[in-house]
Amino acid sequence: MIPDYNVIDKGYFKYALKRSIQLMLRYTHGSTMKHINRNEFLSTKIPLPPLEEQKRIAAILDKADALRQKRRESIRLLDEFLRSVFLDMFGDDAEGKNYVNLEKLCFINPSKLEIKKSELELEASFLPMSSISEDGLLDLSKTGKVSELKKGFTYFREGDVLFAKITPSMENGKGAIAENLLNQIGFGTTELHVLRPKHPYKSSWLYTLLSSKKIRKKAASFMTGTAGQQRVPENFLRKLKVPPPDLEKMAIFDKIFYAVKNEKEKMKESNDIFKELFNSLVQRAFRGEL
């Protein structure tokens, strides 16, 4: 598209286009490769007030969007701070003299045989990939019965670490500690590896370790499968060489981790509210109510 900026303001056009695409997503075609029909796209109508009014609306939305971006940036900076603290406390033994296989420090992909008969009728948390963020936070709004979810989904429990194994979710850093699960049981997408720290190791240490760009870059080089469907094999995690943490430092890091996580959760809640307000503002703008 080459807009005629004598007719439409550049900033206004940006928001109008985003809004139009959001509306058209309701009518996508296809199953695995969803798409928007070209003719439907070109026939989409947008409100076109006078140019000066467009500029006024765009300026209001720009200010609101800038506030939203700053809030998202705050969460990213907290993650950077935590990674910096982790590296400072546990170092990076380049020679790997004291490294051990990760499977010595945690259980990997625990069996569903752990599930008790008494738990089959319970409700459990359910996590599709879309409910797992790239900053360690979870959307726990989806649930299901244990007896039904255990048939085809990945099983985990309270405190387990979730690691996305498929591209591009793995490279993007999708993963989390499974916490606040309904009845302390969870199931999720089959595109997860589950790691459960062995005593006395802590989930906060294990999750932060596996979130490092260095490890995820290495994991990417071990992926198997066809283009677009490549996955990190379980054996990569089992044989991954890592330095066992100092237990005293790990206890201190655990407290720092959860202090940061609590702040991130508050920010996310605030961000969700602000996102709804921003979307409402956009809708009002294109109804001529600003």
Phi and psi in degrees as a GROMACS rama.xvg file:
@    title "Ramachandran Plot"
@    xaxis  label "Phi"
@    yaxis  label "Psi"
@TYPE xy
-121.8  95.9543  ILE-2
-65.6474  148.851  PRO-3
-92.3437  100.548  ASP-4
-75.8065  1.73516  TYR-5
-79.8776  -16.6123  ASN-6
-111.05  -36.1087  VAL-7
-130.405  135.217  ILE-8
-71.5795  142.419  ASP-9
-59.447  -46.833  LYS-10
-66.0807  -41.5583  GLY-11
-63.1151  -41.241  TYR-12
-61.9547  -38.2763  PHE-13
-58.8889  -48.2537  LYS-14
-71.7646  -35.7661  TYR-15
-63.5417  -40.6703  ALA-16
-66.9041  -43.8514  LEU-17
-60.9033  -42.6899  LYS-18
-65.0958  -41.0556  ARG-19
-63.9253  -41.5588  SER-20
-64.8909  -40.5537  ILE-21
-60.3875  -39.5483  GLN-22
-67.9327  -40.0742  LEU-23
-72.4417  -22.2936  MET-24
-62.0025  -18.4575  LEU-25
-70.8215  -19.3259  ARG-26
-121.359  35.9335  TYR-27
-71.4893  155.312  THR-28
-111.834  156.516  HIS-29
93.7764  163.499  GLY-30
-106.144  -64.5625  SER-31
-84.0803  -34.7522  THR-32
-116.791  81.8319  MET-33
-68.2643  143.668  LYS-34
-149.165  163.825  HIS-35
-104.982  128.855  ILE-36
-61.1522  134.077  ASN-37
-58.7935  -45.357  ARG-38
-65.8143  -37.2101  ASN-39
-65.2583  -38.6427  GLU-40
-63.9683  -46.5326  PHE-41
-71.7615  -22.2795  LEU-42
-90.619  0.189105  SER-43
-64.7861  135.13  THR-44
-105.586  142.025  LYS-45
-127.912  148.475  ILE-46
-63.6686  141.152  PRO-47
-132.849  79.6713  LEU-48
-71.8326  175.189  PRO-49
-55.4747  153.867  PRO-50
-55.7627  -43.0241  LEU-51
-64.3199  -35.6622  GLU-52
-68.983  -37.8369  GLU-53
-59.8884  -45.2964  GLN-54
-63.2809  -38.1761  LYS-55
-64.3182  -45.0353  ARG-56
-64.2678  -43.8768  ILE-57
-61.3809  -39.385  ALA-58
-64.7713  -40.6357  ALA-59
-64.1078  -46.0617  ILE-60
-67.7987  -33.5785  LEU-61
-61.377  -43.0351  ASP-62
-64.956  -42.598  LYS-63
-66.0673  -39.9833  ALA-64
-67.2298  -36.4362  ASP-65
-62.5716  -40.3336  ALA-66
-63.3417  -40.5369  LEU-67
-63.5663  -42.4802  ARG-68
-64.7453  -37.3796  GLN-69
-63.9209  -37.78  LYS-70
-65.9167  -41.3399  ARG-71
-66.0641  -36.4743  ARG-72
-65.7401  -32.4797  GLU-73
-61.8546  -39.5864  SER-74
-66.463  -41.0051  ILE-75
-62.4219  -40.3312  ARG-76
-67.0538  -34.4838  LEU-77
-64.496  -39.6267  LEU-78
-64.055  -40.9058  ASP-79
-63.3421  -41.196  GLU-80
-60.7161  -45.72  PHE-81
-64.1407  -40.691  LEU-82
-64.6508  -37.2844  ARG-83
-65.1856  -43.0398  SER-84
-63.0123  -43.0553  VAL-85
-60.0023  -46.7005  PHE-86
-65.5292  -38.4978  LEU-87
-66.6319  -36.881  ASP-88
-80.8534  -37.1325  MET-89
-110.71  -7.5416  PHE-90
65.845  -171.9  GLY-91
-145.474  88.1389  ASP-92
-70.0574  94.1793  ASP-93
-59.7921  -31.0349  ALA-94
-85.3525  -15.6772  GLU-95
64.6097  33.2102  GLY-96
-63.9003  -36.2019  LYS-97
-104.293  14.9361  ASN-98
-73.3915  151.021  TYR-99
-133.554  164.548  VAL-100
-65.827  138.528  ASN-101
-56.8884  -33.2283  LEU-102
-63.7739  -14.3398  GLU-103
-76.7993  -18.9521  LYS-104
-105.485  -13.8287  LEU-105
-154.419  157.973  CYS-106
-84.744  141.58  PHE-107
-118.122  125.849  ILE-108
52.1235  66.021  ASN-109
-56.7753  149.179  PRO-110
-75.4075  148.57  SER-111
-70.5764  -10.9376  LYS-112
-63.686  -16.2098  LEU-113
-65.3589  -26.2832  GLU-114
-66.3313  126.727  ILE-115
-83.6376  153.466  LYS-116
-58.863  -35.5107  LYS-117
-67.4962  -13.8889  SER-118
-96.2343  -11.246  GLU-119
-60.9761  -31.7628  LEU-120
-92.8006  2.22249  GLU-121
-77.2955  157.101  LEU-122
-85.5846  143.315  GLU-123
-133.154  160.569  ALA-124
-72.6656  145.471  SER-125
-127.331  130.079  PHE-126
-124.64  97.4779  LEU-127
-69.0662  167.329  PRO-128
-58.8296  -32.0282  MET-129
-66.5359  -16.9008  SER-130
-90.986  -0.0969014  SER-131
-111.862  121.189  ILE-132
-89.3835  176.637  SER-133
-91.8999  2.04442  GLU-134
-121.29  23.0261  ASP-135
81.8014  9.65144  GLY-136
-105.233  149.48  LEU-137
-119.173  148.306  LEU-138
-101.79  109.409  ASP-139
-100.958  25.3768  LEU-140
-76.1909  -20.1908  SER-141
-95.247  139.391  LYS-142
-139.924  172.197  THR-143
-169.867  168.148  GLY-144
-78.2923  137.359  LYS-145
-54.7263  -44.9355  VAL-146
-60.2938  -29.356  SER-147
-87.9955  -41.066  GLU-148
-70.6481  -30.5742  LEU-149
-66.7084  -17.8799  LYS-150
-69.7973  -34.9176  LYS-151
-139.872  11.278  GLY-152
-126.351  165.5  PHE-153
-75.2446  133.041  THR-154
-98.4908  140.939  TYR-155
-155.586  170.163  PHE-156
-130.494  172.087  ARG-157
-52.027  127.891  GLU-158
92.7031  -10.0902  GLY-159
-70.3261  155.301  ASP-160
-101.687  130.059  VAL-161
-102.651  132.564  LEU-162
-131.068  113.538  PHE-163
-65.9716  129.668  ALA-164
-103.994  -12.2635  LYS-165
-98.0141  149.574  ILE-166
-78.1602  144.363  THR-167
-93.3497  6.45375  PRO-168
-58.8905  -39.846  SER-169
-63.5694  -50.5986  MET-170
-62.4824  -32.4529  GLU-171
-77.5151  -7.4767  ASN-172
92.1697  19.2385  GLY-173
-67.6717  129.52  LYS-174
168.849  168.72  GLY-175
-173.168  170.213  ALA-176
-93.5482  128.754  ILE-177
-75.0553  103.092  ALA-178
-133.421  153.198  GLU-179
62.5542  33.1235  ASN-180
-72.2205  146.55  LEU-181
-65.3211  122.264  LEU-182
58.2337  20.9515  ASN-183
60.3626  21.9116  GLN-184
-125.396  141.961  ILE-185
-141.768  156.745  GLY-186
-137.11  153.327  PHE-187
-154.631  -174.401  GLY-188
-48.4742  147.497  THR-189
-71.2103  -5.77508  THR-190
-90.4563  32.8975  GLU-191
-121.956  143.702  LEU-192
-100.991  143.987  HIS-193
-116.726  130.09  VAL-194
-124.33  129.902  LEU-195
-118.555  113.038  ARG-196
-58.8294  138.152  PRO-197
-82.5191  149.55  LYS-198
-61.8057  132.93  HIS-199
-104.76  19.5772  PRO-200
-75.2048  152.123  TYR-201
-111.685  148.569  LYS-202
-60.843  -37.1324  SER-203
-61.5222  -41.5542  SER-204
-66.0964  -46.1733  TRP-205
-65.4031  -44.2835  LEU-206
-61.9121  -45.8301  TYR-207
-66.0346  -37.5788  THR-208
-59.2018  -48.7184  LEU-209
-75.0143  -12.9257  LEU-210
-82.9803  -9.91307  SER-211
-64.7268  142.595  SER-212
-62.9023  -32.6507  LYS-213
-61.896  -47.1167  LYS-214
-70.4818  -39.1244  ILE-215
-68.5293  -33.5547  ARG-216
-65.6466  -40.2708  LYS-217
-66.1475  -41.7742  LYS-218
-59.3465  -39.2716  ALA-219
-60.8707  -33.3967  ALA-220
-74.1977  -13.1502  SER-221
-104.038  2.99385  PHE-222
-62.242  147.842  MET-223
-124.695  161.677  THR-224
112.254  179.406  GLY-225
-85.0429  164.784  THR-226
-55.6097  132.163  ALA-227
85.1184  -13.7084  GLY-228
-129.447  29.8574  GLN-229
-80.3667  144.499  GLN-230
-136.137  152.265  ARG-231
-80.2247  121.159  VAL-232
-71.3708  151.477  PRO-233
-57.8394  -36.8533  GLU-234
-64.007  -26.7412  ASN-235
-60.3271  -45.5182  PHE-236
-67.9284  -39.7626  LEU-237
-60.238  -40.8351  ARG-238
-98.6395  3.24365  LYS-239
-63.1473  125.038  LEU-240
-83.4425  123.736  LYS-241
-137.471  155.124  VAL-242
-85.5162  125.176  PRO-243
-60.4467  135.738  PRO-244
-78.1866  151.877  PRO-245
-68.0755  127.525  ASP-246
-65.8406  -36.7404  LEU-247
-67.8326  -44.0576  GLU-248
-64.1705  -37.4413  LYS-249
-63.1839  -38.0143  MET-250
-65.0086  -38.9395  ALA-251
-67.5994  -43.9414  ILE-252
-62.6576  -36.0611  PHE-253
-58.8711  -40.8638  ASP-254
-67.5044  -41.3082  LYS-255
-64.0939  -43.3605  ILE-256
-55.8501  -48.6356  PHE-257
-75.5466  -25.0749  TYR-258
-65.96  -43.2902  ALA-259
-67.5485  -42.9426  VAL-260
-60.8471  -39.8752  LYS-261
-62.2243  -40.2042  ASN-262
-65.9421  -40.5591  GLU-263
-63.15  -39.6411  LYS-264
-66.0848  -38.7022  GLU-265
-63.8016  -43.2038  LYS-266
-64.7954  -39.9741  MET-267
-64.048  -42.5305  LYS-268
-60.8787  -43.3512  GLU-269
-64.7567  -40.0473  SER-270
-63.0823  -41.0823  ASN-271
-62.3581  -41.2213  ASP-272
-65.334  -43.6477  ILE-273
-66.4927  -35.2145  PHE-274
-63.149  -42.2735  LYS-275
-62.8844  -41.5087  GLU-276
-64.3147  -40.8594  LEU-277
-64.1289  -45.402  PHE-278
-62.3828  -36.926  ASN-279
-65.2093  -38.8473  SER-280
-63.4275  -40.739  LEU-281
-62.5896  -44.5264  VAL-282
-61.7916  -41.628  GLN-283
-64.2164  -38.6012  ARG-284
-59.9549  -40.1007  ALA-285
-89.4168  0.94253  PHE-286
-101.065  2.69401  ARG-287
76.9252  27.6764  GLY-288
-105.183  7.18203  GLU-289
